[in-house]
Amino acid sequence: MERIYDKKKIADCIAGSKYHDVLEASDIDFYLTRYEKGELVSSPFEKELLFRIVEQGSIHICLIRDDGTRYSLSNGATDYFLGDMEIFYPRSNNIYAEAAENLLCLSFSIEKYKEKLLSDPRFLALICKSLSAKIGTMTTMDAEPASLPERVISYMKYKCGDGTLKGVEKAAFHLHCSPRQLQRILNRIEAEGLVRKLGKGTYKLVLAAEGGKTIKGEVHPLKMQPPPRLFPHPWQQQYCDDGDDKDHADRQNDSGPGKAHRTCQKISAQQFDTDAGKGDQ
């Protein structure tokens, strides 16, 4: 990591930041931190806890399990906040952030400015927005589809900008599969017309625009699901489906033989429930 204290460079970054109004009004001594690709940006071994705003480049955030395996949690690019959770919650001993490419961040000490930040409503509003976006992404992806092809489609829809997957190895890491597995899936769903290949390792999701397509032999996670059953018992729904056209018209008018049929069906269902309850006793 390299720290940069050049006031002009810092001022230029603040002026070009999405959050420049809040940053310029704050009484914080910012500096820049620069990281090379593959360098750890945040880890449990840091001596100083920093708040960082990504200005250039991107990061991977992952959890290292006790057995040494890596589990991808998130990734971030320009304007991404790193350290927002640490303002309110103790630092995790298992979560690491790594520079996915050469990285430049606006940084400051959390410990030094924590009280000042907590009394600044404009800054707190930015933190709330950042945390809400992260929670929203995580909850969307938590309901993970059952199969790898469904996970690939969900990943492209929710995690890839404009539905475009760039880099098979990088995506395989996030999907917790091998690059070879992912390539087979991409070839398969390309043949089925769910994605379009734009170049080497680059695929565009076309499902959202065209709709109606499903992964062969599977129920697609993005396809509209049927509405829930309106009646808990099949016999309660029967009177809505049976009968000829005249009976149907009578039922719509709540009169005639259709009404009597409907009443009988409801009484039968209620009587069945009552008798079943007696039997349980």
Secondary structure as the mmCIF struct_conf table of DSSP 4:
data_model
#
loop_
_struct_conf.conf_type_id
_struct_conf.id
_struct_conf.beg_label_comp_id
_struct_conf.beg_label_asym_id
_struct_conf.beg_label_seq_id
_struct_conf.end_label_comp_id
_struct_conf.end_label_asym_id
_struct_conf.end_label_seq_id
STRN STRN1 GLU A 2 ILE A 4
HELX_RH_AL_P HELX_RH_AL_P1 LYS A 7 GLY A 16
BEND BEND1 SER A 17 SER A 17
TURN_TY1_P TURN_TY1_P1 LYS A 18 TYR A 19
HELX_RH_AL_P HELX_RH_AL_P2 HIS A 20 ALA A 25
BEND BEND2 SER A 26 SER A 26
STRN STRN2 TYR A 31 TYR A 35
TURN_TY1_P TURN_TY1_P2 LYS A 37 GLY A 38
STRN STRN3 LEU A 40 SER A 42
TURN_TY1_P TURN_TY1_P3 PRO A 44 PHE A 45
BEND BEND3 LYS A 47 GLU A 48
STRN STRN4 LEU A 50 GLN A 56
BEND BEND4 GLY A 57 GLY A 57
STRN STRN5 ILE A 59 ILE A 64
TURN_TY1_P TURN_TY1_P4 ASP A 66 ASP A 67
BEND BEND5 GLY A 68 GLY A 68
STRN STRN6 ARG A 70 GLY A 76
TURN_TY1_P TURN_TY1_P5 THR A 78 ASP A 79
STRN STRN7 PHE A 81 LEU A 82
BEND BEND6 GLY A 83 GLY A 83
TURN_TY1_P TURN_TY1_P6 ASP A 84 ASP A 84
HELX_RH_3T_P HELX_RH_3T_P1 MET A 85 ILE A 87
TURN_TY1_P TURN_TY1_P7 PHE A 88 PHE A 88
BEND BEND7 TYR A 89 TYR A 89
HELX_LH_PP_P HELX_LH_PP_P1 PRO A 90 SER A 92
BEND BEND8 ASN A 93 ASN A 94
STRN STRN8 ILE A 95 ALA A 99
BEND BEND9 ALA A 100 ASN A 102
STRN STRN9 LEU A 103 SER A 109
HELX_RH_AL_P HELX_RH_AL_P3 ILE A 110 LEU A 118
TURN_TY1_P TURN_TY1_P8 SER A 119 SER A 119
HELX_RH_AL_P HELX_RH_AL_P4 PRO A 121 ASP A 142
BEND BEND10 ALA A 143 ALA A 143
BEND BEND11 ALA A 146 SER A 147
HELX_RH_AL_P HELX_RH_AL_P5 LEU A 148 TYR A 158
TURN_TY1_P TURN_TY1_P9 LYS A 159 LYS A 159
BEND BEND12 CYS A 160 CYS A 160
HELX_RH_3T_P HELX_RH_3T_P2 GLY A 161 GLY A 163
STRN STRN10 THR A 164 LYS A 166
HELX_RH_AL_P HELX_RH_AL_P6 VAL A 168 LEU A 175
TURN_TY1_P TURN_TY1_P10 HIS A 176 HIS A 176
BEND BEND13 CYS A 177 CYS A 177
HELX_RH_AL_P HELX_RH_AL_P7 PRO A 179 ALA A 191
TURN_TY1_P TURN_TY1_P11 GLU A 192 GLY A 193
BEND BEND14 LEU A 194 LEU A 194
STRN STRN11 VAL A 195 GLY A 199
TURN_TY1_P TURN_TY1_P12 LYS A 200 GLY A 201
STRN STRN12 THR A 202 LEU A 205
HELX_RH_AL_P HELX_RH_AL_P8 LEU A 207 GLU A 210
BEND BEND15 GLY A 212 GLY A 212
TURN_TY1_P TURN_TY1_P13 LYS A 216 GLY A 217
BEND BEND16 GLU A 218 GLU A 218
TURN_TY1_P TURN_TY1_P14 PRO A 221 LEU A 222
BEND BEND17 LYS A 223 LYS A 223
HELX_LH_PP_P HELX_LH_PP_P2 MET A 224 ARG A 229
BEND BEND18 LEU A 230 HIS A 233
HELX_RH_AL_P HELX_RH_AL_P9 PRO A 234 ASP A 241
BEND BEND19 GLY A 243 GLY A 243
HELX_RH_AL_P HELX_RH_AL_P10 ASP A 245 GLN A 252
TURN_TY1_P TURN_TY1_P15 ASN A 253 ASP A 254
HELX_RH_AL_P HELX_RH_AL_P11 GLY A 256 ASP A 280
#
